[in-house]
Amino acid sequence: MPVRIYKPARNAMQSGKGKTGFWILEHEATAPRTADPLMGWTSSADTRQQLKLTFDTKEEAIAYAEREGLAYTVMPEVPAGKVIRKSYSDNFKFGRTDNWTH
């Protein structure tokens, strides 16, 4: 059973870094998804792809995969973007080089 170990990236819709401080071990799909003929919903016979395990460190996730005899792939960590501190009062600061417009 191949598994993938990765650290999730920051949510693009929000500025916070919540749910990014851990590593995820996720099983890769071994069976293709099929459409249900009656309702049209997608389903699969492989229930392991629904499972996501979280670990505090990459080493813990690798140790778990080796202990369980799982073939694993470690995805590179996504670098965090540079945080630019902004203040509303800087819009009205004396000596501002740009013109302030509405």
Secondary structure, DSSP 8 states (H G I E B T S, - for coil): -EEEEE-----TTSS--TT-SSEEEEE---S--EE-TTT--EE-S--GGG-EEEESSHHHHHHHHHHTT-EEEE-------------GGGGG-TT-SS----
